[in-house]
Amino acid sequence: MKITDVRPILLTHPYGTEPDGRRSACLVEVETDAGITGIGETHAGVYVPEVAASIVELFKPLVVGLDPTGPEAVYRTAYRATSYFGRTGLTVMVLSGIENALWDIVGQVRGNALESELFVEPLVIRDGYVQPPTAPGLGIRLPQEVRDKYRFVPGSGSTFGV
């Protein structure tokens, strides 16, 4: 399997507390020659979505043709190619969005939820808190409506737990 395309998806919606009255995001979509598409998000899209989109385009020729089922190798290749100017900041933030999309592809190929690819054991929600495998008892409080809406449904085809 090979990566055939990498492209940014810019999203913006009204958001009352932002200085310009909107909130933006930059998603990264990675396509393969097997027809599998992975989606990731780069946090850089919240701050400078147009710049994040340009950096996705910068990475495109570096990752097209590589094996998407080896996210670590793709990351290393792209990171090394941009290490002179991209060891920190926006470049690495965008590269992490590409890596997230690759992990989504890995999960689809293996038929697993994305969380099972990234963690040794699945995340557990107990009393409304996500229990990270490495820190029992600590977690992020999720409102009930969020837990209900984003619960993984086996066989749904979703690898994000939607």
Helices and strands as residue ranges (DSSP letters): E 3-14, E 22-32, E 37-42, H 44-47, H 49-63, H 71-81, H 89-110, H 114-118, E 124-126, E 129-131, H 144-149
